[in-house]
Amino acid sequence: MKLELAAVDQPLAEKLGINKVCELTQINDEIAVFSQENQQLILNLTLDNKVQQLALSLDDGEVANRAAKVSKSNELIAKAIGCKSHFRPNVLDATAGMGRDSLIMLMLGCRVTMQERNPAIFILLENAVARLHSNPQIDQSIFERLKLAKANSLDSMTENQEIEVIYLDPMFPERKKSALVKKEMRLFKRIAGDDPDADNLLLTALDTSVPRVVVKRPKGSESLANKKPSHQIIGKKFRFDVYLK
């Protein structure tokens, strides 16, 4: 989605220290503001009584370094979704969010359909994918295996009959030591909310004909909908609950 820069609300832009405003959106009880620097789309909203900025990136920083080194042997997610030496599944990332796990699955060689229902997050994610697409250092053939859609997965999980894995990464529950949560994740949660229908996401996924459902959870947390997984793959901070049919 290409947003044209326009001074939609110039006084508000000046108050926030933004040259131009792309678009306004409602985040809970607050008017949040999209702005743009070069090609990067930024969402400006308040946190701790200060204006903070959130942008999604898939082609720089830690996620880019991780994607560049990805292999079946060094990514727990590869084992969780069932990657084999000569098999890479067709995955529906039903809660695409920041897009980082989708990128890793894509770099592993999977076909990935990313679905995100939150309008503000979708616009940021769409912009991050577009910038990744325009990066000359990225193998452009990967985009032949990628689809991005604004959709509520509760309503659309059964639409793609070729899906072999449904991947769920609902918002993690609030940590007791909230100071340990990065500002980026706090901003993201302010937009996305708490995913109160996470249990229903799992139950809906299990009700499809897709043979494998994977749920990313914090280490030590309860399984969604109290459904015991077929097995678990446990990392240092989180785990994957794997449901096989």
Secondary structure, 3 states (H helix, E strand, C coil): CCCCCCCCCHHHHHHHCCCCCCEEEEECCEEEEEEEECCEEEEEEEECCEEEEECCCCCCHHHHHHHHCCCCCCCHHHHHCCCECCECCEEEECCCCCCHHHHHHHHCCCEEEEEECCHHHHHHHHHHHHHHHCCCCCCHHHHHHEEEEECCHHHHCCCCCCCCEEEECCCCCCCCCHHHCCHHHHHHHHHHCCCCCHHHHHHHHHCCCCCEEEEEEECCCCCHHHCCCCEEEECCCEEEEEEEC
